[in-house]
Amino acid sequence: MNGHREKIPGAPDLDSAAEALGALMERAGDVCFRLDLHRRHVVWLNGSPERVLGITSEDRGFSFDRLEEWIHPDDLAEAKLFWETLLSGRSADIEVRARTTRERWQWLYLLAVPYPVSDTPRFMLGLVRDTQRYHQAERQALEEIGRQRIGTLAEGLAHEFNNLLTPIRGFIELALDGFKPEDPIADGLKTALGQVERCAQLVNQIQLCGRKSFVTPEEIRIDRMIPTVARVALSSHRGTGKRYRLKLEWPEKLPPLLADRIQLQEAVVQLIRNAVEAMPEGGTLTIRAEPVRVSAREAAGRSGTKRTGTFMRIDVTDSGMGMSAEVLQHAMDPFFTTHSRAGKRGMGLPIVRGMAEQNGGWLELDSRPGQGTRATLYLPMAEHAHESLPPDVVADEDGTLRVLPAAPVGRALVGDDDDLVRELVARTLESEGWHVKTVDGFDKVMGMVRKGCIDFDVAVLDLTMAGGTITDVLHQLRESAAETAVILVSGFGYDDLVGRLVRAGGGKVSYMPKPFSPKELLQRIDKLLIGTGKEEEIIKS
């Protein structure tokens, strides 16, 4: 069905029209063809459809008489009908998936119209257009909508579970204070507390998938962090009898990146676990890192990001079984797994992607059956590299903290719309000698502020109570009770609003996610009050 260009007797204008059409479509990236209906003969006018499909000359050619060889089976019946319609001299168009390689399919749009326009046309003029990018853009848009919906659902579930876990955890810890360590009841309570911690970790993973967990970015030297994390992650597999070779490759002087240390460590561990599971008989795990510059053109062509600038690229590559195109398409869906459901949560890659996006980067995957998998993290570089930082500095607020003297007790305001959380906080503070006032809405806090009867040393306030907004409350507190220290608590994750409120507080506002421990609450109060000008008073006492 393929052929060479030829002069058509009796149709002097056809070649010139075809040339003009071919030149125009060449600029548009399309390939044009002419079908002689009498001879059932196809001539390609500006190149060949192989160029559109991206296949090499060594592959079988694109031809209408071999539809079974290059059309997706699900589209084959429609493609045959399209060809029969053209042969009957009628206009037709179709969008089908065509084979480019053994494992790849590409969307093509085909359109043909009769020439000249009459009841008995002699020719059909048509084009073949690559529409793969449009389908990719549509899929990315649908994936983003799906991620937003999952994020909203994850945020709501995490909020409710954190509100439930806070009093459970808190009252168990308070109960433990009444038993000696060797008491069997204490052992049972510690077991229950351990299960609460596991629940809290799962909720944190859900928040991470929804991009709504607490983030504290810091400068990290991954050439110092990754070797330790990788060897610890691989240590549990050393006794299996399988050999896993670890290769670490990066420039000698690797600058720091900017990310949450705990989240980055968790992401690296998850990627290593996935790599090991993909190599059931052992293999090679390679971790590479290098700074890269992402231009506007490169960002526009990437999936899932439009960000530009300098990023740290971290590749985690295994020599395992790889993934098919279908599995790869769903690999980052929450709870998707190719393993047995027993013991497999399917949360690894969603956690990594959530971590990357929360820290201003993204995750890419590349894999083919039998050729292993490469997971690539892109994370922003630190703007100012401080070479003087010691190798093991942990600047995370939840890391090693200076032991502070206890702040003097005073008056505390506790606001939460959950009765048990409110009772837990009140009981915790009262056990230390605080005088506590509890409320269940922002309107009641605002009422006390307006009446001028608020005189509290510290206020522990939930972010989402009814009767107003936390922004309005903090604004009124700054005007009427500027010395009151505020601890914001929430089952929702840390976000831009919380960050702005904490920064605007000038050291008098802090954030603590639920579920929190009573001891954590007391420590946070001590630290916050000592940092608000009461240190001299404490030292004198």
Residue pairs with C-beta under 8 A, 6 or more apart in sequence:
1 40
1 41
1 42
1 63
1 64
1 65
2 42
2 43
2 44
2 48
2 61
2 63
3 41
3 42
3 43
4 43
5 15
5 43
5 45
6 43
7 15
8 14
8 15
8 123
11 122
11 123
14 34
14 115
14 123
17 115
17 125
18 32
18 34
18 45
18 125
19 45
21 32
21 45
21 125
22 32
22 45
22 46
23 46
25 31
25 32
25 45
25 46
25 127
26 46
26 47
28 129
29 52
29 129
29 130
30 52
30 127
30 128
30 129
30 130
31 44
31 45
31 46
31 47
31 48
31 49
31 51
31 52
31 127
31 128
32 44
32 45
32 46
32 125
32 126
32 127
32 128
33 42
33 43
33 44
33 45
33 49
33 112
33 125
33 126
33 127
33 128
34 42
34 43
34 45
34 123
34 124
34 125
34 126
35 41
35 42
35 86
35 87
35 112
35 123
35 124
35 125
35 126
36 42
36 43
36 122
36 123
37 87
37 89
37 121
37 122
37 123
37 124
38 122
40 87
42 63
42 64
48 61
48 62
49 62
49 108
49 128
50 56
50 57
50 59
50 61
50 62
52 108
52 128
52 129
52 130
53 62
53 70
53 98
53 99
53 100
53 106
53 108
53 130
54 100
54 106
55 100
55 101
59 101
60 66
60 69
60 70
62 70
62 98
63 70
64 83
67 76
67 79
67 80
67 83
68 76
69 99
70 98
70 99
71 79
71 96
71 97
71 98
71 99
72 96
72 97
72 98
72 99
72 105
74 97
75 96
75 97
78 94
78 96
79 94
79 96
82 92
82 93
82 94
82 110
85 92
86 92
86 112
86 124
86 126
89 114
89 120
89 121
89 124
90 114
91 112
91 113
91 114
92 111
92 112
93 109
93 110
93 111
93 112
94 109
94 110
95 107
95 108
95 109
95 110
95 131
96 107
96 108
96 110
97 105
97 106
97 107
97 108
98 105
98 106
98 107
98 108
99 105
99 106
100 106
103 324
103 325
103 368
103 369
104 325
105 325
106 130
106 132
107 130
107 131
107 132
107 134
107 135
108 128
108 129
108 130
108 131
109 128
109 129
109 131
110 126
110 127
110 128
110 129
111 126
111 127
111 129
112 124
112 125
112 126
112 127
113 124
113 125
113 126
114 121
114 123
114 124
115 121
115 122
115 123
115 124
115 125
116 122
136 303
140 303
140 304
143 304
144 304
150 209
150 210
150 334
151 209
151 210
151 211
151 212
152 210
153 210
154 206
154 207
154 209
154 210
154 212
155 207
155 210
155 212
155 492
155 493
157 203
157 206
158 203
158 204
158 206
158 207
158 210
158 212
158 491
158 492
158 493
159 464
159 490
159 491
159 492
160 491
161 199
161 203
161 491
162 200
162 203
162 490
162 491
162 513
162 514
162 515
163 418
163 421
163 491
163 514
165 196
165 199
165 200
165 203
165 514
165 515
166 418
166 420
166 421
166 424
166 491
166 514
166 515
166 516
167 418
167 420
167 421
167 423
167 424
168 196
168 515
169 193
169 196
169 197
169 200
169 515
169 516
169 517
170 424
170 428
170 515
170 516
170 517
170 518
171 424
172 189
172 192
172 193
172 196
173 193
173 517
173 518
173 519
174 424
174 427
174 428
174 431
174 518
175 189
176 186
176 189
176 190
176 193
179 185
179 186
179 189
180 186
196 515
200 515
204 213
205 347
205 351
207 213
207 493
208 263
208 350
208 351
208 354
208 355
208 358
209 334
209 347
209 350
209 351
209 353
209 354
210 354
210 493
211 354
211 357
211 358
212 492
212 493
212 494
212 495
213 263
213 354
213 358
213 493
213 494
214 493
214 494
214 511
214 513
215 260
215 263
215 358
215 359
215 494
216 260
216 261
216 396
216 397
216 398
217 258
217 259
217 260
217 359
218 258
218 259
218 260
218 261
218 395
218 396
219 256
219 257
219 258
219 382
219 385
219 386
219 389
220 256
220 257
220 258
220 259
220 261
220 264
220 382
221 254
221 256
221 389
221 391
222 250
222 254
222 256
222 257
222 264
222 289
222 312
222 314
223 250
223 254
223 289
224 391
224 392
225 261
225 264
225 265
226 248
226 268
226 287
226 289
226 314
227 248
229 265
229 268
229 269
229 272
230 246
230 248
230 268
230 272
230 285
230 287
231 246
232 269
233 268
233 269
233 272
233 273
234 244
234 246
234 272
234 276
234 285
237 244
237 276
242 279
242 280
242 281
242 282
243 282
244 276
244 279
244 282
244 283
244 284
244 285
245 283
245 284
245 285
246 285
246 287
247 284
247 285
247 286
247 287
248 286
248 287
249 286
249 287
249 288
249 289
250 288
250 289
250 290
251 290
254 289
254 290
254 291
255 291
255 312
255 381
255 382
255 385
256 381
256 382
256 385
256 386
256 389
257 312
257 379
257 380
257 381
257 382
258 359
258 360
258 379
258 380
258 381
258 382
258 383
259 355
259 359
259 361
259 379
259 380
260 355
260 358
260 359
260 396
261 394
261 395
261 396
262 396
262 398
263 355
263 358
263 359
264 355
264 359
264 379
266 351
266 355
267 351
267 352
267 355
267 356
267 377
268 314
268 316
270 348
270 349
270 351
270 352
271 316
271 348
271 352
271 375
271 377
272 285
272 316
273 348
274 318
274 348
274 349
274 373
274 375
275 285
275 316
275 317
275 318
275 320
275 373
275 375
276 285
276 318
277 320
277 339
278 318
278 320
278 321
278 322
278 372
278 373
279 285
279 318
279 319
279 320
279 321
280 320
280 321
283 318
283 319
283 320
283 372
284 318
284 319
285 316
285 317
285 318
285 319
286 315
286 316
286 317
286 318
287 314
287 315
287 316
287 317
288 313
288 314
288 315
288 317
289 312
289 313
289 314
289 315
290 312
290 313
291 310
291 311
291 312
291 313
291 381
292 310
292 311
292 312
292 313
292 378
293 309
293 310
294 302
294 307
294 308
294 309
294 310
294 311
294 378
295 308
296 308
298 308
299 305
299 306
299 307
299 308
300 306
302 362
302 364
303 364
304 362
304 363
304 364
305 361
305 362
305 378
307 360
307 361
307 362
309 380
309 381
310 380
310 381
311 361
311 378
311 379
311 380
311 381
312 377
312 378
312 379
312 380
312 381
313 376
313 377
313 378
314 376
314 377
314 378
314 379
315 374
315 375
315 376
316 374
316 375
316 376
316 377
317 372
317 373
317 374
317 375
318 372
318 373
319 372
320 372
320 373
321 369
321 370
321 372
322 367
322 368
322 369
322 370
322 371
322 372
322 373
323 331
323 365
323 367
323 368
323 369
323 373
324 369
327 338
328 365
328 367
330 336
331 349
331 365
331 367
332 349
332 350
332 353
332 363
332 365
333 350
334 346
334 347
334 350
335 345
335 346
335 347
336 346
337 344
337 345
337 346
339 346
349 363
349 365
349 375
352 363
352 375
352 377
353 362
353 363
356 362
356 363
356 377
356 378
356 379
357 363
359 379
359 380
360 379
360 380
361 377
361 378
361 379
361 380
362 378
363 375
363 376
363 377
363 378
364 375
364 376
364 378
365 373
365 374
365 375
365 376
366 373
366 374
366 376
367 373
367 374
394 400
401 523
401 527
404 523
404 526
404 527
404 530
405 526
405 530
405 538
406 522
406 526
406 538
407 525
407 526
407 529
407 530
407 534
407 538
408 529
408 534
408 537
408 538
408 541
409 432
409 433
409 434
409 435
410 434
410 435
410 456
410 457
410 458
411 434
411 435
411 436
411 437
411 455
411 456
411 457
412 429
412 434
412 435
412 436
412 437
412 456
412 457
412 458
412 459
412 460
413 436
413 437
413 438
413 439
413 445
413 448
413 454
413 456
413 458
413 459
413 460
413 461
413 484
414 422
414 425
414 426
414 429
414 436
414 437
414 438
414 439
414 459
414 460
415 422
415 438
415 439
415 440
415 441
415 442
415 444
415 445
415 459
415 460
415 461
415 462
415 465
416 422
416 425
416 438
416 440
416 460
416 461
416 462
416 465
416 489
417 440
417 441
417 462
417 464
417 465
417 466
418 462
419 440
421 462
421 489
421 514
422 438
422 440
424 518
425 436
425 460
425 521
426 436
426 438
428 518
428 521
428 522
429 436
429 460
429 521
429 522
430 436
432 522
437 456
439 445
439 448
440 465
441 465
441 466
441 467
441 468
442 465
442 466
442 467
442 468
442 469
442 470
442 472
442 473
443 466
443 467
443 468
444 467
445 454
445 459
445 461
445 468
445 473
446 467
446 468
446 472
446 473
446 476
448 454
449 473
449 476
449 477
449 480
449 481
450 476
452 480
454 477
454 480
454 481
454 484
455 481
456 481
456 484
457 483
457 484
457 485
457 529
458 484
458 485
458 486
458 487
458 525
458 528
458 529
459 477
459 484
459 485
459 486
459 487
460 486
460 487
460 489
460 521
461 470
461 473
461 486
461 487
461 488
461 489
462 488
462 489
462 490
463 470
463 488
463 489
463 490
463 492
463 498
464 470
464 490
464 492
470 488
470 501
471 497
471 501
474 486
474 501
474 504
474 505
474 509
477 484
477 486
482 508
483 508
483 532
483 533
484 508
485 508
485 509
485 510
485 525
485 528
485 529
485 532
486 505
486 508
486 509
486 510
487 509
487 510
487 511
487 512
487 521
487 524
487 525
487 528
488 498
488 501
488 502
488 509
488 510
488 511
488 512
489 511
489 512
489 513
489 514
489 516
490 498
490 511
490 513
490 514
491 513
491 514
493 513
494 511
494 513
498 511
501 509
501 511
502 509
502 510
502 511
507 531
507 532
508 528
508 532
510 524
510 527
510 528
512 520
512 521
512 524
530 538
